[in-house]
Amino acid sequence: MSILRFAGILSFIQIAMAAFSQSNYTIQSMDTIRYTGIKVDYRYLVRMPENQKEGEPLPLIVFLHGSGERGDDPELLKVHGPWKFADSRPDFPFMIVAPQCKRDLTWEAVSLDLFLDEIMLRYPVDSTRIYLTGLSRGGFGVWDWVLYHPERFAAIAPICGASNYHLLCVNILAGTPAWIFHGGKDNIIPVEFSEKLAKSLDDFGAEVRTTIYPEAGHDSWTETYLNPELYDWFLRHRR
């Protein structure tokens, strides 16, 4: 076989593999008025499991991005999050949904909750296995959403997002198992916020785990989302 022919075959295989790895991604839009009178207006990215069986209820990870990925292009959402790990595992069992926050806005728990209601009408989601995670601004969004609807999620994984306000609501947050992540050298959102919230939850008797990366700055999400234990931990929880 000539070198040129071999190179051509190799290139074809690489293109085919890239196309296959993207075939389970779709970008969708949601622009609807729910019965509450609140408009739910999100573009969102969906990743389905590669080996999905038709009609089978799927465990769902909802991912809330940070400030840098706000806008009107859901392709930006692939910059950070669980996507890379999911693409590396053909047996990754989760459906992943990531709404995109509009530019200059922030996460609002009411509209997010209605968004998830609509997702569950459109896709075969296992309502007992819905998991929530987010980074930075999305980490704050995780805690705010649990405050709004504490019975919704089987488990949560907020990353470098917590505040003193959340400390005042430990009695509500304590009902949802949480694995909290933060960088020890974070100069954007001090690690002390996550440490204090984790301690308060633990004192209240909540199921809470904490991982502090001593040398990490604000980016404590890359290592987190590449950790297979996170996804195993999710699956050990049902609502």
N, C-alpha and C positions, 0 to 999 in steps of 0.2 A: 504494500500500500504506500502510495507516495505521501510525502510530508504534507503537501497541499491538501490532498484528499482527507488525510487524517485530521488536519487542522479544521477543515470544513465540517467534518462529522462532529468534532469536539465542540465547535461553535454552535452547531445546531442543537446538540444535547444541552449546552448551557442555556441557550435561548428557551428551549422547551421547559427546562427545569425552572427557569425564572418565571415563565408564563404560568406553570403549574402552581408555583408558590403564591402567585397573586390571584389565582382563579377563585379562591374562597373569600376574597375581599370584595365588598360592594360599598359604594357611597350612596346614601339615601337622603331624602329630605322629608321633614315633617312640618307641616304648616296647617294646623287645625285648631278649632275652637272647641275646647272640651265643655262638658255640661256645666262646669263651674263658671264659665264665662271667661276663663283665663286662656289666652292664646299660647299654644305650644309651638315654637318656631325654632327648630334646630336642623342643621345638616349633621349627619352622623356617619361614622365608619363602622362597618360590621365585618367581623371575621367569623366564618362558620368552621366547625371542625372538618378536617379532611375526610374522616370516615363516618360522617353523620348518616344515621339510619333514618329513613323517611318517617316522619311523625313522632320520632322519639323525643321526649322532653329533654332539653339540654340544660346543664348547669351554665349559668351566665355570670360573666365578669363585666361589670360596668366600670369603665375607666374615665376619670375626670382629669383632663390635662391641666397644665400650668398656664401662666400668663402669656408666655411666648407663642403659644399655638392658637390663640384666639384669632377669629377672622371668618372667612368664607371659603376656605380651602381645606376640606377634611384630609387631604393628603399630608398636611402638616402634622396630623395627629400621629403619624407613624414615626416621627422623630424620637419620641420617648414612649415608654410604656411596655406592656407585656408582649408586643408583637414579635420582637426578635426571638424570644424564647419559644413562643407558639410556633413560629415558622420552622424552628429547628427540631420540633418534635411532631412527627406524623401522627402520633397517637394523642396529641393534646386534646382533651375532651371538651374544653369549654367553648361556648360561643362568647365572643367579645363584642361589646357595643361601646362606642365612644362618641357622645354628643360633642359638638363644637360650640363653644361659647362665642357669642358675637364680640367683635372688637370693642374695647372700652367698656364692656359689661363684666359682670361677675356671676358666679353660680348662684342660682336661686332655687332653693329646695322645693318650693311649690311647683314650679314649672318642670323641674327634673322629675318629680314624682309622677306628674301627669305624662311626661315623656315615657317613663318606664311602663306606665299603664298601657300606653299605645304600643310599645315594643312587644308587650306580652300578648296583645291582640294579633300582632303581625307575625310572630315567630313562636316556635314550639319551646317555650321556656319552662323549666322546672321551677315552680314558684317556691319550692322549699330549698333551692340551692341557688340563691342570687347573692353575689359577692360584690362588694364595692371597694374600689381603691382609687387613689388620686395622689398627685404630687404637687407640692407647693400650694398655689392657689387652689388646686384640685384637692389637696389634703384638707384645707379648711372646708371645702365643699363637702367632703366626706362627713366630717363631724356635724356640719349644719344639716345635712340631709337626714342623718340618724336622729338628730334632735327633732326634726319635723315628723319623721315616720319611724319610730324606734323599732317597730316589729317587722320591718320590711326585709332586712338583710340577715343572711345566715352568719356572716362574718365580714369584717372590714379590715383594710390595710392602708391607713393614712400615712403618707410619707412627707416629712418636713412641713407639716401644717397643723398648727394648734395655737390656741390663744388663752389668755386668762378668762375670757368669757366662757369658754368651754369648761373651765374648772368649776364654774357655778352651776353646771348642769350635769354633774357626774351621776346623779341619781337616775337620770334619763338615759345617759350614754351607757351605763353599766350593764344594760340588758343585752348588749350586742358584743360577742367576742371580737377582740381587737388585737391586731399585731401592729405596733407602732414602730416606724423607722425614722431615723434622723442622723445627720452627719454631725460629729462632735465639733467640727470647726466651721459650722454653717454661720456665715456672716450676714445672711439675708433674714432668716428666721431663726433666732437663737434656739439651741437644742434644749435649753431649760424649760421652754414651754411644753415640749413633748415629755420631758422627764417628770415635770410636776403633774401633768395630766395622767401619765401612766401610774404614778404613785397614788394619786387620789382614787383612780379606778381600782387599783389593787387594794387599797385600804377599805374601799366600799364592798369588796368581795367579788369584783368583776373578773371575768376571764380575760386577762390582758398579758401580752408578751411585748417586750421592748428590745429592739436592736439598735444600738448606737455604733456607728462606724467611727472610730476615734480619729482617723486621719481624713475623713471625707468632709468636704465643704457642703455647699447647697445641694450638689448632685449626690443625693443618697439613693436615688431611684434606679440608676443603672445596675448597680450590684443587686439591689432588691429584686428587680424584675427578672434577673438571670438566675435567681435562686430557686431550684425546683422544689425546695421544701415549702415555699410560700403556697404553691398550687396544691401540694399534698395537704397542707394545713387547711386550706379552703375546703377541700373535699371531705375533710373529717367533720365538717359542720353542716347541719341542716336546721332550717327554721321550723 
